[in-house]
Amino acid sequence: MRIDIHTHAFHNKIAAKAVGHLEAHYGITPVGTGKADDLIARLDRAGLDKAVVLAAATSPRQVVPANNWAIELRKTAPRLIPFGTLHPGYDRNAEELERLAENGIRGLKFHPDFQGFRMDDPEFYDLMKLVDERFICMFHVGDDLPPDLNPSCPKKMAALRRAFPKPVMIAAHMGGLKQWEYAMEHLAGLDVFVDCSSVMDFVDDDLLKRLVDAFTPDRILFGSDYPLYDAEDEIRRITERLGLSEERVDAFLNRAGRLFS
């Protein structure tokens, strides 16, 4: 099953606002509308079967509405695999985890930078104690601040992996957006997957190859970061830059499918 492991899609009522927020934060002009139908059309053009759809509640009061959207998507869009969200400030995370599991939600997305907590906060560790191997955990890692000052970073991600060995963990953006040397230092060799979302524009060919060598191909998953980028374009770019054969591209795109078998 050929999967885009890192996308975002929003309810039609808020899609334009949400996409505008992404553009303002990252300084990237999105290619998509952020709506489910546009995402599915791009999956078709890219020859992909499914996409994981991620959302992160930026406040405790957004946890339930965000998860309601994930549950609705799962029921209405079989091509999409929505992940749920939790927040350290929400006081019913254990109950929400059970609600997600009962509704067939297989994963969770955490974005410390947007959600307003540090990845090494004790409150976040308390939340992670509730999460077991039923859930795949996707973490945004990295940003513009120096790693120690940023809410998330590869070193904090490595500590989290060591503290909580049960869930499958994915460190987005090749282990740390704009913190790739640090990601190779702290995450390479750990039981952590990484995805290639929002990487191609920011690394040269030498760094890209070193990242692939450090994490090894079997730990790297394809992610487009739609609506910022288009899956077909991202597949073409990484294929050309790494000189991948058709066989290696197929293995790359199918790798995430094993997580959902």
C-alpha positions as CSV (number, residue, x, y, z in Angstrom):
1,M,0.0,0.0,0.0
2,R,1.5,3.3,-1.2
3,I,1.0,5.9,1.5
4,D,1.8,9.6,2.0
5,I,2.5,9.5,5.8
6,H,2.4,13.3,6.3
7,T,-0.5,15.4,5.1
8,H,-3.0,17.9,6.6
9,A,-6.7,18.3,5.6
10,F,-9.2,20.5,7.3
11,H,-13.0,20.9,7.5
12,N,-14.2,23.0,4.5
13,K,-15.3,25.7,6.9
14,I,-11.8,26.4,8.3
15,A,-9.5,25.1,5.5
16,A,-8.7,28.6,4.1
17,K,-7.9,30.0,7.5
18,A,-5.8,26.9,8.5
19,V,-3.8,27.0,5.2
20,G,-3.2,30.8,5.7
21,H,-1.8,30.0,9.1
22,L,0.6,27.5,7.7
23,E,1.8,29.9,5.0
24,A,2.3,32.7,7.6
25,H,4.3,30.4,9.9
26,Y,6.5,28.7,7.4
27,G,6.8,31.3,4.7
28,I,5.8,28.7,2.1
29,T,3.0,29.3,-0.4
30,P,0.8,26.2,-0.2
31,V,0.0,24.3,-3.4
32,G,-3.3,22.9,-2.1
33,T,-6.6,24.1,-0.6
34,G,-6.3,22.0,2.5
35,K,-9.6,20.2,1.7
36,A,-10.0,16.4,1.6
37,D,-11.2,16.3,-2.0
38,D,-8.1,18.2,-3.2
39,L,-5.8,15.9,-1.3
40,I,-7.4,12.8,-2.7
41,A,-7.1,14.2,-6.3
42,R,-3.4,14.7,-5.7
43,L,-3.1,11.1,-4.3
44,D,-4.6,9.9,-7.6
45,R,-2.1,11.9,-9.7
46,A,0.8,10.7,-7.6
47,G,-0.3,7.0,-7.8
48,L,-0.7,6.7,-4.1
49,D,-3.4,4.6,-2.3
50,K,-3.8,6.5,0.9
51,A,-2.6,9.4,3.0
52,V,-2.3,9.9,6.8
53,V,-4.0,13.2,7.8
54,L,-2.6,15.0,10.8
55,A,-3.9,17.6,13.2
56,A,-2.7,18.9,16.5
57,A,-4.9,20.7,19.0
58,T,-3.3,24.0,19.8
59,S,-5.2,24.3,23.1
60,P,-7.0,21.8,25.4
61,R,-10.4,22.9,24.2
62,Q,-9.5,22.0,20.7
63,V,-8.8,18.3,21.5
64,V,-12.4,17.0,21.2
65,P,-13.4,19.0,18.0
66,A,-10.1,18.0,16.3
67,N,-10.7,14.4,17.1
68,N,-14.4,14.6,16.0
69,W,-13.0,15.7,12.6
70,A,-10.6,12.7,12.6
71,I,-13.4,10.3,13.4
72,E,-15.7,11.9,10.7
73,L,-12.9,11.6,8.1
74,R,-12.3,8.0,8.9
75,K,-16.0,7.3,8.3
76,T,-16.4,9.4,5.1
77,A,-13.0,9.2,3.3
78,P,-11.7,5.7,3.2
79,R,-8.6,6.9,1.3
80,L,-7.5,8.9,4.3
81,I,-6.0,7.6,7.6
82,P,-6.7,10.4,10.2
83,F,-4.6,10.6,13.3
84,G,-6.0,12.0,16.6
85,T,-4.5,14.6,18.9
86,L,-4.1,15.1,22.6
87,H,-2.8,18.1,24.7
88,P,-0.9,18.1,28.0
89,G,-3.3,20.7,29.3
90,Y,-6.4,18.6,28.6
91,D,-7.7,16.8,31.7
92,R,-9.4,13.8,30.0
93,N,-6.7,12.5,27.8
94,A,-7.1,8.9,29.0
95,E,-10.8,8.9,28.1
96,E,-10.0,10.5,24.8
97,L,-7.5,7.8,23.9
98,E,-10.2,5.2,24.5
99,R,-12.7,7.1,22.4
100,L,-10.1,7.3,19.5
101,A,-9.3,3.6,19.8
102,E,-13.0,2.7,19.8
103,N,-13.5,4.7,16.6
104,G,-10.6,3.0,14.8
105,I,-8.1,5.9,15.0
106,R,-4.6,4.3,14.7
107,G,-2.3,7.3,15.4
108,L,-1.6,10.5,17.2
109,K,0.1,13.8,16.1
110,F,2.1,16.0,18.5
111,H,3.4,19.4,17.4
112,P,5.0,21.0,20.5
113,D,5.8,24.2,18.6
114,F,2.2,24.8,17.7
115,Q,0.6,23.3,20.8
116,G,2.6,25.4,23.2
117,F,4.6,22.9,25.3
118,R,8.2,21.6,25.3
119,M,8.8,18.1,24.3
120,D,10.7,17.6,27.6
121,D,7.9,19.0,29.8
122,P,7.0,16.7,32.7
123,E,3.3,17.3,31.8
124,F,3.9,15.9,28.3
125,Y,5.7,12.9,29.8
126,D,2.7,12.3,32.0
127,L,0.5,12.3,28.9
128,M,2.9,9.9,27.1
129,K,2.5,7.4,29.9
130,L,-1.1,6.9,28.7
131,V,-0.1,6.1,25.2
132,D,0.6,2.4,24.3
133,E,1.5,0.4,21.3
134,R,-2.1,0.7,19.9
135,F,-1.1,4.2,18.5
136,I,1.5,5.3,16.0
137,C,2.9,8.6,17.2
138,M,4.0,11.3,14.8
139,F,6.0,14.2,16.2
140,H,6.9,17.5,14.6
141,V,10.6,18.1,15.3
142,G,12.6,21.2,14.8
143,D,12.2,24.8,13.6
144,D,14.1,28.1,13.4
145,L,15.2,28.4,17.1
146,P,18.4,26.7,18.3
147,P,17.7,23.1,19.3
148,D,18.0,23.7,23.1
149,L,15.6,26.7,22.9
150,N,13.1,25.2,20.5
151,P,10.1,23.4,22.0
152,S,11.0,20.3,19.9
153,C,14.4,19.1,18.8
154,P,16.2,15.9,17.9
155,K,17.8,15.5,21.3
156,K,14.4,15.8,23.1
157,M,13.0,13.4,20.6
158,A,15.7,10.9,21.3
159,A,15.1,11.2,25.1
160,L,11.4,10.6,24.5
161,R,12.0,7.5,22.5
162,R,14.2,6.1,25.2
163,A,11.6,6.9,27.9
164,F,8.7,5.4,26.0
165,P,9.7,2.3,24.0
166,K,6.3,0.9,23.2
167,P,4.6,3.1,20.5
168,V,5.9,3.3,16.9
169,M,7.4,6.8,16.7
170,I,7.9,9.0,13.6
171,A,10.1,12.1,13.8
172,A,8.8,14.4,11.0
173,H,11.0,16.3,8.6
174,M,14.0,13.9,8.6
175,G,14.2,14.1,12.3
176,G,14.4,17.8,12.8
177,L,13.3,20.7,10.5
178,K,16.4,22.8,9.9
179,Q,18.2,20.8,12.6
180,W,19.5,18.0,10.4
181,E,23.1,17.8,11.7
182,Y,21.6,17.5,15.2
183,A,19.1,14.9,14.0
184,M,21.9,12.7,12.6
185,E,23.8,13.0,15.9
186,H,20.9,12.2,18.2
187,L,18.4,10.1,16.3
188,A,20.4,7.9,13.8
189,G,20.5,4.3,15.0
190,L,17.5,4.7,17.3
191,D,14.1,2.9,16.9
192,V,12.6,5.9,15.2
193,F,11.2,6.4,11.7
194,V,11.6,9.7,10.0
195,D,9.7,11.2,7.0
196,C,10.9,13.4,4.2
197,S,8.2,16.0,4.4
198,S,9.3,19.7,4.0
199,V,12.9,18.8,3.4
200,M,13.7,19.1,-0.3
201,D,13.6,22.9,-0.4
202,F,16.1,23.2,2.5
203,V,18.9,20.6,2.0
204,D,21.5,20.3,-0.7
205,D,22.3,17.0,-2.4
206,D,25.2,16.2,-0.1
207,L,23.2,16.7,3.1
208,L,20.2,14.8,1.6
209,K,22.5,11.8,0.9
210,R,24.1,11.9,4.3
211,L,20.6,12.0,5.9
212,V,19.6,8.9,3.9
213,D,22.8,7.1,4.8
214,A,22.4,8.0,8.5
215,F,18.8,6.9,8.9
216,T,19.0,4.1,6.3
217,P,16.3,3.7,3.7
218,D,14.2,1.3,5.8
219,R,13.6,4.0,8.4
220,I,12.6,6.8,5.9
221,L,8.9,7.2,5.0
222,F,7.5,9.3,2.2
223,G,5.6,12.4,3.3
224,S,4.5,15.4,1.2
225,D,3.4,17.8,3.9
226,Y,0.3,18.6,1.8
227,P,-1.1,21.3,1.5
228,L,2.4,23.0,1.5
229,Y,3.6,20.6,-1.1
230,D,2.3,18.2,-3.7
231,A,2.9,14.4,-3.5
232,E,3.7,13.9,-7.2
233,D,6.2,16.8,-7.2
234,E,7.9,15.5,-4.0
235,I,8.2,12.0,-5.3
236,R,9.7,13.3,-8.5
237,R,12.2,15.5,-6.7
238,I,13.5,12.9,-4.3
239,T,13.7,10.3,-7.0
240,E,15.8,12.6,-9.3
241,R,18.0,13.9,-6.5
242,L,18.9,10.5,-5.1
243,G,18.8,8.7,-8.5
244,L,16.4,6.1,-7.3
245,S,15.4,3.2,-9.4
246,E,11.7,2.4,-10.0
247,E,12.1,-0.6,-7.7
248,R,13.5,1.6,-4.9
249,V,10.8,4.2,-5.4
250,D,8.1,1.6,-5.1
251,A,9.7,0.2,-1.8
252,F,9.9,3.8,-0.5
253,L,6.3,4.5,-1.1
254,N,5.1,1.2,0.3
255,R,7.2,1.3,3.4
256,A,4.7,3.1,5.6
257,G,2.0,0.6,4.7
258,R,3.7,-2.0,6.9
259,L,2.9,0.2,9.9
260,F,-0.8,-0.3,9.3
261,S,-0.9,-4.0,8.5
